[in-house]
């Protein structure tokens, strides 16, 4: 639903992730509402295993959200590797994800 870019905050140079609603979806009111709901829900949640929302808005017809940048890559990146994931890592990831879900 979104595209994610790495950027720097203009006010201090902090590295951030900027997620924008795909331009082809931003013309669809249903997708814009979903994206805005994601922002509303995520902005109410604080947990060490979740990135913090820094900003969210609409500019030039694009919906966007700015969050903390996590340098470790995505779960998709990890799963795309052509090597098995150690069981210890799977257990740790599962605990982290479950911990964030029960807040």
Residue pairs with C-beta under 8 A, 6 or more apart in sequence:
1 21
1 22
1 25
1 31
1 34
1 35
2 19
2 20
2 21
2 22
2 35
3 19
3 20
3 22
4 17
4 18
4 19
5 17
5 18
5 19
5 20
6 15
6 16
6 17
6 18
6 69
7 15
7 16
7 17
7 18
7 66
8 14
8 15
8 16
9 16
9 54
9 66
14 69
15 69
15 71
16 54
16 66
16 67
16 68
16 69
17 51
17 66
17 67
17 68
17 69
17 70
18 64
18 65
18 66
19 64
19 65
19 66
19 67
20 26
20 62
20 63
20 64
20 65
21 31
21 32
21 35
21 62
21 63
21 64
23 61
23 62
25 31
25 32
26 32
26 61
26 62
26 63
32 63
35 63
35 65
36 63
38 65
39 53
39 56
39 65
42 50
42 53
42 65
43 53
43 56
45 103
46 52
46 103
47 99
47 100
47 103
49 96
49 97
49 99
49 100
50 100
51 67
51 68
51 69
51 70
52 67
52 68
53 65
53 66
53 67
54 66
54 67
54 68
55 65
55 66
56 64
56 65
56 66
57 63
57 64
58 64
75 93
78 85
79 85
